[in-house]
Amino acid sequence: MAGGQAACVMTVGPETDFPVILGAYDAAADWIQKNGHEMAEPPREIWHSRLGRNVEPKMEIVWLFK
């Protein structure tokens, strides 16, 4: 992933499930556009928990902008 400024949204538990997760993507995209920026490349998902374990899922949407 290239470096730069990014809009980030953290999701936890059921917020990481589809289709609920789409709201996090929308929030990042809306923030970028409302603040006069453009998306620099596709968003990334960064998982802060291991899937399949008995832990609450935690995932971050990272969307670089210019």
PDB file of N, CA, C and O in Angstrom:
ATOM      1  N   MET A   1       0.845  -1.172   0.000  1.00  0.00           N
ATOM      2  CA  MET A   1       0.000   0.000   0.000  1.00  0.00           C
ATOM      3  C   MET A   1       0.890   1.236   0.000  1.00  0.00           C
ATOM      4  O   MET A   1       1.832   1.350   0.785  1.00  0.00           O
ATOM      5  N   ALA A   2       0.575   2.127  -0.874  1.00  0.00           N
ATOM      6  CA  ALA A   2       1.297   3.394  -0.924  1.00  0.00           C
ATOM      7  C   ALA A   2       1.001   4.207   0.333  1.00  0.00           C
ATOM      8  O   ALA A   2      -0.041   4.030   0.964  1.00  0.00           O
ATOM      9  N   GLY A   3       1.900   5.078   0.682  1.00  0.00           N
ATOM     10  CA  GLY A   3       1.686   5.944   1.833  1.00  0.00           C
ATOM     11  C   GLY A   3       0.878   7.169   1.448  1.00  0.00           C
ATOM     12  O   GLY A   3       0.608   7.405   0.270  1.00  0.00           O
ATOM     13  N   GLY A   4       0.500   7.935   2.433  1.00  0.00           N
ATOM     14  CA  GLY A   4      -0.237   9.170   2.181  1.00  0.00           C
ATOM     15  C   GLY A   4      -1.335   9.368   3.196  1.00  0.00           C
ATOM     16  O   GLY A   4      -1.407   8.656   4.198  1.00  0.00           O
ATOM     17  N   GLN A   5      -2.185  10.330   2.936  1.00  0.00           N
ATOM     18  CA  GLN A   5      -3.307  10.609   3.822  1.00  0.00           C
ATOM     19  C   GLN A   5      -4.407   9.596   3.565  1.00  0.00           C
ATOM     20  O   GLN A   5      -4.632   9.178   2.429  1.00  0.00           O
ATOM     21  N   ALA A   6      -5.091   9.207   4.637  1.00  0.00           N
ATOM     22  CA  ALA A   6      -6.136   8.198   4.500  1.00  0.00           C
ATOM     23  C   ALA A   6      -7.305   8.499   5.427  1.00  0.00           C
ATOM     24  O   ALA A   6      -7.133   9.017   6.530  1.00  0.00           O
ATOM     25  N   ALA A   7      -8.482   8.167   4.955  1.00  0.00           N
ATOM     26  CA  ALA A   7      -9.678   8.157   5.796  1.00  0.00           C
ATOM     27  C   ALA A   7      -9.781   6.740   6.353  1.00  0.00           C
ATOM     28  O   ALA A   7      -9.688   5.767   5.605  1.00  0.00           O
ATOM     29  N   CYS A   8      -9.974   6.624   7.665  1.00  0.00           N
ATOM     30  CA  CYS A   8     -10.016   5.313   8.311  1.00  0.00           C
ATOM     31  C   CYS A   8     -11.292   5.177   9.130  1.00  0.00           C
ATOM     32  O   CYS A   8     -11.730   6.120   9.789  1.00  0.00           O
ATOM     33  N   VAL A   9     -11.873   3.996   9.075  1.00  0.00           N
ATOM     34  CA  VAL A   9     -13.071   3.693   9.854  1.00  0.00           C
ATOM     35  C   VAL A   9     -12.848   2.334  10.515  1.00  0.00           C
ATOM     36  O   VAL A   9     -12.596   1.343   9.829  1.00  0.00           O
ATOM     37  N   MET A  10     -12.941   2.284  11.849  1.00  0.00           N
ATOM     38  CA  MET A  10     -12.775   1.038  12.596  1.00  0.00           C
ATOM     39  C   MET A  10     -14.140   0.387  12.794  1.00  0.00           C
ATOM     40  O   MET A  10     -15.109   1.059  13.147  1.00  0.00           O
ATOM     41  N   THR A  11     -14.213  -0.918  12.566  1.00  0.00           N
ATOM     42  CA  THR A  11     -15.444  -1.671  12.795  1.00  0.00           C
ATOM     43  C   THR A  11     -15.145  -2.803  13.765  1.00  0.00           C
ATOM     44  O   THR A  11     -14.041  -3.348  13.782  1.00  0.00           O
ATOM     45  N   VAL A  12     -16.146  -3.152  14.577  1.00  0.00           N
ATOM     46  CA  VAL A  12     -15.972  -4.180  15.597  1.00  0.00           C
ATOM     47  C   VAL A  12     -17.214  -5.062  15.625  1.00  0.00           C
ATOM     48  O   VAL A  12     -18.336  -4.587  15.445  1.00  0.00           O
ATOM     49  N   GLY A  13     -16.996  -6.348  15.854  1.00  0.00           N
ATOM     50  CA  GLY A  13     -18.102  -7.285  16.014  1.00  0.00           C
ATOM     51  C   GLY A  13     -18.995  -7.360  14.799  1.00  0.00           C
ATOM     52  O   GLY A  13     -18.509  -7.526  13.680  1.00  0.00           O
ATOM     53  N   PRO A  14     -20.314  -7.238  15.003  1.00  0.00           N
ATOM     54  CA  PRO A  14     -21.259  -7.366  13.895  1.00  0.00           C
ATOM     55  C   PRO A  14     -21.098  -6.300  12.816  1.00  0.00           C
ATOM     56  O   PRO A  14     -21.589  -6.474  11.701  1.00  0.00           O
ATOM     57  N   GLU A  15     -20.412  -5.192  13.133  1.00  0.00           N
ATOM     58  CA  GLU A  15     -20.172  -4.149  12.131  1.00  0.00           C
ATOM     59  C   GLU A  15     -19.280  -4.659  11.002  1.00  0.00           C
ATOM     60  O   GLU A  15     -19.248  -4.061   9.926  1.00  0.00           O
ATOM     61  N   THR A  16     -18.554  -5.758  11.232  1.00  0.00           N
ATOM     62  CA  THR A  16     -17.653  -6.305  10.213  1.00  0.00           C
ATOM     63  C   THR A  16     -18.377  -7.239   9.247  1.00  0.00           C
ATOM     64  O   THR A  16     -17.801  -7.674   8.251  1.00  0.00           O
ATOM     65  N   ASP A  17     -19.633  -7.544   9.541  1.00  0.00           N
ATOM     66  CA  ASP A  17     -20.405  -8.470   8.703  1.00  0.00           C
ATOM     67  C   ASP A  17     -20.996  -7.760   7.487  1.00  0.00           C
ATOM     68  O   ASP A  17     -21.307  -6.570   7.528  1.00  0.00           O
ATOM     69  N   PHE A  18     -21.140  -8.521   6.411  1.00  0.00           N
ATOM     70  CA  PHE A  18     -21.837  -8.030   5.219  1.00  0.00           C
ATOM     71  C   PHE A  18     -23.329  -8.199   5.439  1.00  0.00           C
ATOM     72  O   PHE A  18     -23.730  -9.261   5.916  1.00  0.00           O
ATOM     73  N   PRO A  19     -24.158  -7.255   5.134  1.00  0.00           N
ATOM     74  CA  PRO A  19     -23.940  -6.013   4.409  1.00  0.00           C
ATOM     75  C   PRO A  19     -23.670  -4.806   5.302  1.00  0.00           C
ATOM     76  O   PRO A  19     -23.504  -3.696   4.796  1.00  0.00           O
ATOM     77  N   VAL A  20     -23.622  -5.001   6.627  1.00  0.00           N
ATOM     78  CA  VAL A  20     -23.429  -3.877   7.551  1.00  0.00           C
ATOM     79  C   VAL A  20     -22.119  -3.144   7.264  1.00  0.00           C
ATOM     80  O   VAL A  20     -22.057  -1.921   7.389  1.00  0.00           O
ATOM     81  N   ILE A  21     -21.073  -3.878   6.882  1.00  0.00           N
ATOM     82  CA  ILE A  21     -19.760  -3.288   6.637  1.00  0.00           C
ATOM     83  C   ILE A  21     -19.798  -2.226   5.536  1.00  0.00           C
ATOM     84  O   ILE A  21     -18.944  -1.340   5.497  1.00  0.00           O
ATOM     85  N   LEU A  22     -20.773  -2.313   4.656  1.00  0.00           N
ATOM     86  CA  LEU A  22     -20.878  -1.330   3.581  1.00  0.00           C
ATOM     87  C   LEU A  22     -21.038   0.090   4.124  1.00  0.00           C
ATOM     88  O   LEU A  22     -20.629   1.055   3.479  1.00  0.00           O
ATOM     89  N   GLY A  23     -21.629   0.214   5.301  1.00  0.00           N
ATOM     90  CA  GLY A  23     -21.774   1.527   5.927  1.00  0.00           C
ATOM     91  C   GLY A  23     -20.432   2.155   6.266  1.00  0.00           C
ATOM     92  O   GLY A  23     -20.284   3.375   6.193  1.00  0.00           O
ATOM     93  N   ALA A  24     -19.447   1.333   6.638  1.00  0.00           N
ATOM     94  CA  ALA A  24     -18.108   1.847   6.938  1.00  0.00           C
ATOM     95  C   ALA A  24     -17.436   2.348   5.666  1.00  0.00           C
ATOM     96  O   ALA A  24     -16.784   3.392   5.672  1.00  0.00           O
ATOM     97  N   TYR A  25     -17.593   1.607   4.583  1.00  0.00           N
ATOM     98  CA  TYR A  25     -17.044   2.060   3.297  1.00  0.00           C
ATOM     99  C   TYR A  25     -17.703   3.367   2.883  1.00  0.00           C
ATOM    100  O   TYR A  25     -17.024   4.288   2.429  1.00  0.00           O
ATOM    101  N   ASP A  26     -19.019   3.456   3.036  1.00  0.00           N
ATOM    102  CA  ASP A  26     -19.746   4.683   2.684  1.00  0.00           C
ATOM    103  C   ASP A  26     -19.284   5.855   3.533  1.00  0.00           C
ATOM    104  O   ASP A  26     -19.135   6.966   3.025  1.00  0.00           O
ATOM    105  N   ALA A  27     -19.054   5.620   4.827  1.00  0.00           N
ATOM    106  CA  ALA A  27     -18.616   6.690   5.724  1.00  0.00           C
ATOM    107  C   ALA A  27     -17.257   7.244   5.299  1.00  0.00           C
ATOM    108  O   ALA A  27     -17.052   8.457   5.296  1.00  0.00           O
ATOM    109  N   ALA A  28     -16.333   6.356   4.940  1.00  0.00           N
ATOM    110  CA  ALA A  28     -15.007   6.808   4.499  1.00  0.00           C
ATOM    111  C   ALA A  28     -15.109   7.583   3.184  1.00  0.00           C
ATOM    112  O   ALA A  28     -14.513   8.650   3.040  1.00  0.00           O
ATOM    113  N   ALA A  29     -15.860   7.046   2.236  1.00  0.00           N
ATOM    114  CA  ALA A  29     -16.015   7.713   0.929  1.00  0.00           C
ATOM    115  C   ALA A  29     -16.706   9.067   1.089  1.00  0.00           C
ATOM    116  O   ALA A  29     -16.299  10.048   0.466  1.00  0.00           O
ATOM    117  N   ASP A  30     -17.743   9.125   1.915  1.00  0.00           N
ATOM    118  CA  ASP A  30     -18.459  10.381   2.138  1.00  0.00           C
ATOM    119  C   ASP A  30     -17.543  11.437   2.748  1.00  0.00           C
ATOM    120  O   ASP A  30     -17.569  12.598   2.338  1.00  0.00           O
ATOM    121  N   TRP A  31     -16.723  11.031   3.737  1.00  0.00           N
ATOM    122  CA  TRP A  31     -15.823  11.975   4.384  1.00  0.00           C
ATOM    123  C   TRP A  31     -14.822  12.531   3.373  1.00  0.00           C
ATOM    124  O   TRP A  31     -14.565  13.735   3.351  1.00  0.00           O
ATOM    125  N   ILE A  32     -14.260  11.660   2.541  1.00  0.00           N
ATOM    126  CA  ILE A  32     -13.289  12.083   1.530  1.00  0.00           C
ATOM    127  C   ILE A  32     -13.923  13.114   0.603  1.00  0.00           C
ATOM    128  O   ILE A  32     -13.346  14.177   0.371  1.00  0.00           O
ATOM    129  N   GLN A  33     -15.099  12.810   0.074  1.00  0.00           N
ATOM    130  CA  GLN A  33     -15.750  13.699  -0.874  1.00  0.00           C
ATOM    131  C   GLN A  33     -16.220  14.999  -0.234  1.00  0.00           C
ATOM    132  O   GLN A  33     -16.070  16.067  -0.827  1.00  0.00           O
ATOM    133  N   LYS A  34     -16.787  14.925   0.973  1.00  0.00           N
ATOM    134  CA  LYS A  34     -17.293  16.127   1.637  1.00  0.00           C
ATOM    135  C   LYS A  34     -16.180  17.085   2.033  1.00  0.00           C
ATOM    136  O   LYS A  34     -16.427  18.274   2.235  1.00  0.00           O
ATOM    137  N   ASN A  35     -14.954  16.579   2.146  1.00  0.00           N
ATOM    138  CA  ASN A  35     -13.819  17.415   2.517  1.00  0.00           C
ATOM    139  C   ASN A  35     -12.977  17.826   1.312  1.00  0.00           C
ATOM    140  O   ASN A  35     -11.843  18.279   1.465  1.00  0.00           O
ATOM    141  N   GLY A  36     -13.548  17.664   0.098  1.00  0.00           N
ATOM    142  CA  GLY A  36     -12.927  18.169  -1.110  1.00  0.00           C
ATOM    143  C   GLY A  36     -11.755  17.353  -1.635  1.00  0.00           C
ATOM    144  O   GLY A  36     -10.915  17.875  -2.367  1.00  0.00           O
ATOM    145  N   HIS A  37     -11.692  16.078  -1.267  1.00  0.00           N
ATOM    146  CA  HIS A  37     -10.600  15.223  -1.730  1.00  0.00           C
ATOM    147  C   HIS A  37     -11.118  14.220  -2.757  1.00  0.00           C
ATOM    148  O   HIS A  37     -12.321  14.110  -2.993  1.00  0.00           O
ATOM    149  N   GLU A  38     -10.183  13.496  -3.359  1.00  0.00           N
ATOM    150  CA  GLU A  38     -10.506  12.423  -4.295  1.00  0.00           C
ATOM    151  C   GLU A  38      -9.861  11.136  -3.801  1.00  0.00           C
ATOM    152  O   GLU A  38      -8.786  11.161  -3.203  1.00  0.00           O
ATOM    153  N   MET A  39     -10.522  10.013  -4.053  1.00  0.00           N
ATOM    154  CA  MET A  39      -9.944   8.724  -3.696  1.00  0.00           C
ATOM    155  C   MET A  39      -8.695   8.505  -4.536  1.00  0.00           C
ATOM    156  O   MET A  39      -8.715   8.739  -5.745  1.00  0.00           O
ATOM    157  N   ALA A  40      -7.607   8.058  -3.914  1.00  0.00           N
ATOM    158  CA  ALA A  40      -6.349   7.856  -4.624  1.00  0.00           C
ATOM    159  C   ALA A  40      -6.227   6.446  -5.186  1.00  0.00           C
ATOM    160  O   ALA A  40      -5.607   6.242  -6.229  1.00  0.00           O
ATOM    161  N   GLU A  41      -6.811   5.483  -4.504  1.00  0.00           N
ATOM    162  CA  GLU A  41      -6.786   4.088  -4.942  1.00  0.00           C
ATOM    163  C   GLU A  41      -7.878   3.338  -4.193  1.00  0.00           C
ATOM    164  O   GLU A  41      -8.525   3.917  -3.321  1.00  0.00           O
ATOM    165  N   PRO A  42      -8.101   2.062  -4.509  1.00  0.00           N
ATOM    166  CA  PRO A  42      -9.172   1.322  -3.836  1.00  0.00           C
ATOM    167  C   PRO A  42      -8.936   1.222  -2.325  1.00  0.00           C
ATOM    168  O   PRO A  42      -7.793   1.264  -1.870  1.00  0.00           O
ATOM    169  N   PRO A  43     -10.013   1.091  -1.554  1.00  0.00           N
ATOM    170  CA  PRO A  43      -9.864   0.962  -0.105  1.00  0.00           C
ATOM    171  C   PRO A  43      -9.237  -0.378   0.264  1.00  0.00           C
ATOM    172  O   PRO A  43      -9.239  -1.323  -0.526  1.00  0.00           O
ATOM    173  N   ARG A  44      -8.703  -0.438   1.470  1.00  0.00           N
ATOM    174  CA  ARG A  44      -8.107  -1.665   2.000  1.00  0.00           C
ATOM    175  C   ARG A  44      -8.807  -2.043   3.296  1.00  0.00           C
ATOM    176  O   ARG A  44      -9.296  -1.182   4.028  1.00  0.00           O
ATOM    177  N   GLU A  45      -8.845  -3.328   3.565  1.00  0.00           N
ATOM    178  CA  GLU A  45      -9.320  -3.835   4.856  1.00  0.00           C
ATOM    179  C   GLU A  45      -8.104  -4.302   5.633  1.00  0.00           C
ATOM    180  O   GLU A  45      -7.309  -5.099   5.135  1.00  0.00           O
ATOM    181  N   ILE A  46      -7.962  -3.808   6.851  1.00  0.00           N
ATOM    182  CA  ILE A  46      -6.891  -4.256   7.736  1.00  0.00           C
ATOM    183  C   ILE A  46      -7.544  -4.928   8.931  1.00  0.00           C
ATOM    184  O   ILE A  46      -8.241  -4.285   9.716  1.00  0.00           O
ATOM    185  N   TRP A  47      -7.315  -6.219   9.058  1.00  0.00           N
ATOM    186  CA  TRP A  47      -7.907  -6.987  10.156  1.00  0.00           C
ATOM    187  C   TRP A  47      -6.999  -6.921  11.370  1.00  0.00           C
ATOM    188  O   TRP A  47      -5.801  -7.192  11.283  1.00  0.00           O
ATOM    189  N   HIS A  48      -7.588  -6.556  12.511  1.00  0.00           N
ATOM    190  CA  HIS A  48      -6.855  -6.455  13.765  1.00  0.00           C
ATOM    191  C   HIS A  48      -7.173  -7.632  14.679  1.00  0.00           C
ATOM    192  O   HIS A  48      -6.795  -7.633  15.851  1.00  0.00           O
ATOM    193  N   SER A  49      -7.852  -8.611  14.156  1.00  0.00           N
ATOM    194  CA  SER A  49      -8.166  -9.830  14.914  1.00  0.00           C
ATOM    195  C   SER A  49      -8.038 -11.005  13.959  1.00  0.00           C
ATOM    196  O   SER A  49      -8.069 -10.838  12.740  1.00  0.00           O
ATOM    197  N   ARG A  50      -7.898 -12.174  14.517  1.00  0.00           N
ATOM    198  CA  ARG A  50      -7.796 -13.378  13.702  1.00  0.00           C
ATOM    199  C   ARG A  50      -9.184 -13.956  13.493  1.00  0.00           C
ATOM    200  O   ARG A  50      -9.917 -14.204  14.451  1.00  0.00           O
ATOM    201  N   LEU A  51      -9.535 -14.166  12.238  1.00  0.00           N
ATOM    202  CA  LEU A  51     -10.826 -14.772  11.941  1.00  0.00           C
ATOM    203  C   LEU A  51     -10.807 -16.236  12.359  1.00  0.00           C
ATOM    204  O   LEU A  51      -9.767 -16.892  12.303  1.00  0.00           O
ATOM    205  N   GLY A  52     -11.949 -16.738  12.774  1.00  0.00           N
ATOM    206  CA  GLY A  52     -12.064 -18.132  13.149  1.00  0.00           C
ATOM    207  C   GLY A  52     -11.666 -18.415  14.586  1.00  0.00           C
ATOM    208  O   GLY A  52     -11.738 -19.560  15.032  1.00  0.00           O
ATOM    209  N   ARG A  53     -11.256 -17.413  15.302  1.00  0.00           N
ATOM    210  CA  ARG A  53     -10.898 -17.568  16.719  1.00  0.00           C
ATOM    211  C   ARG A  53     -12.071 -17.091  17.568  1.00  0.00           C
ATOM    212  O   ARG A  53     -12.995 -16.455  17.060  1.00  0.00           O
ATOM    213  N   ASN A  54     -12.033 -17.394  18.829  1.00  0.00           N
ATOM    214  CA  ASN A  54     -13.098 -16.966  19.738  1.00  0.00           C
ATOM    215  C   ASN A  54     -12.830 -15.557  20.252  1.00  0.00           C
ATOM    216  O   ASN A  54     -12.799 -15.317  21.459  1.00  0.00           O
ATOM    217  N   VAL A  55     -12.640 -14.641  19.327  1.00  0.00           N
ATOM    218  CA  VAL A  55     -12.448 -13.237  19.666  1.00  0.00           C
ATOM    219  C   VAL A  55     -13.396 -12.413  18.814  1.00  0.00           C
ATOM    220  O   VAL A  55     -13.810 -12.832  17.733  1.00  0.00           O
ATOM    221  N   GLU A  56     -13.728 -11.245  19.317  1.00  0.00           N
ATOM    222  CA  GLU A  56     -14.604 -10.362  18.558  1.00  0.00           C
ATOM    223  C   GLU A  56     -13.840  -9.813  17.352  1.00  0.00           C
ATOM    224  O   GLU A  56     -12.734  -9.298  17.516  1.00  0.00           O
ATOM    225  N   PRO A  57     -14.405  -9.910  16.142  1.00  0.00           N
ATOM    226  CA  PRO A  57     -13.698  -9.391  14.974  1.00  0.00           C
ATOM    227  C   PRO A  57     -13.525  -7.877  15.050  1.00  0.00           C
ATOM    228  O   PRO A  57     -14.403  -7.155  15.522  1.00  0.00           O
ATOM    229  N   LYS A  58     -12.382  -7.423  14.578  1.00  0.00           N
ATOM    230  CA  LYS A  58     -12.072  -5.996  14.561  1.00  0.00           C
ATOM    231  C   LYS A  58     -11.349  -5.720  13.247  1.00  0.00           C
ATOM    232  O   LYS A  58     -10.316  -6.325  12.964  1.00  0.00           O
ATOM    233  N   MET A  59     -11.897  -4.801  12.442  1.00  0.00           N
ATOM    234  CA  MET A  59     -11.355  -4.535  11.120  1.00  0.00           C
ATOM    235  C   MET A  59     -11.434  -3.045  10.815  1.00  0.00           C
ATOM    236  O   MET A  59     -12.380  -2.365  11.211  1.00  0.00           O
ATOM    237  N   GLU A  60     -10.426  -2.551  10.104  1.00  0.00           N
ATOM    238  CA  GLU A  60     -10.343  -1.133   9.770  1.00  0.00           C
ATOM    239  C   GLU A  60     -10.386  -0.962   8.255  1.00  0.00           C
ATOM    240  O   GLU A  60      -9.680  -1.655   7.521  1.00  0.00           O
ATOM    241  N   ILE A  61     -11.218  -0.036   7.799  1.00  0.00           N
ATOM    242  CA  ILE A  61     -11.235   0.362   6.402  1.00  0.00           C
ATOM    243  C   ILE A  61     -10.249   1.531   6.273  1.00  0.00           C
ATOM    244  O   ILE A  61     -10.333   2.506   7.019  1.00  0.00           O
ATOM    245  N   VAL A  62      -9.327   1.424   5.330  1.00  0.00           N
ATOM    246  CA  VAL A  62      -8.347   2.479   5.082  1.00  0.00           C
ATOM    247  C   VAL A  62      -8.454   2.867   3.616  1.00  0.00           C
ATOM    248  O   VAL A  62      -8.263   2.037   2.727  1.00  0.00           O
ATOM    249  N   TRP A  63      -8.763   4.138   3.373  1.00  0.00           N
ATOM    250  CA  TRP A  63      -8.965   4.614   2.003  1.00  0.00           C
ATOM    251  C   TRP A  63      -8.075   5.835   1.767  1.00  0.00           C
ATOM    252  O   TRP A  63      -8.336   6.914   2.298  1.00  0.00           O
ATOM    253  N   LEU A  64      -7.025   5.656   0.967  1.00  0.00           N
ATOM    254  CA  LEU A  64      -6.121   6.753   0.661  1.00  0.00           C
ATOM    255  C   LEU A  64      -6.815   7.799  -0.207  1.00  0.00           C
ATOM    256  O   LEU A  64      -7.627   7.471  -1.071  1.00  0.00           O
ATOM    257  N   PHE A  65      -6.479   9.062   0.041  1.00  0.00           N
ATOM    258  CA  PHE A  65      -7.065  10.134  -0.759  1.00  0.00           C
ATOM    259  C   PHE A  65      -6.007  11.151  -1.133  1.00  0.00           C
ATOM    260  O   PHE A  65      -4.934  11.207  -0.532  1.00  0.00           O
ATOM    261  N   LYS A  66      -6.329  11.957  -2.140  1.00  0.00           N
ATOM    262  CA  LYS A  66      -5.436  13.033  -2.563  1.00  0.00           C
ATOM    263  C   LYS A  66      -6.182  14.341  -2.622  1.00  0.00           C
ATOM    264  O   LYS A  66      -5.597  15.370  -2.961  1.00  0.00           O
TER     265      LYS A  66
END
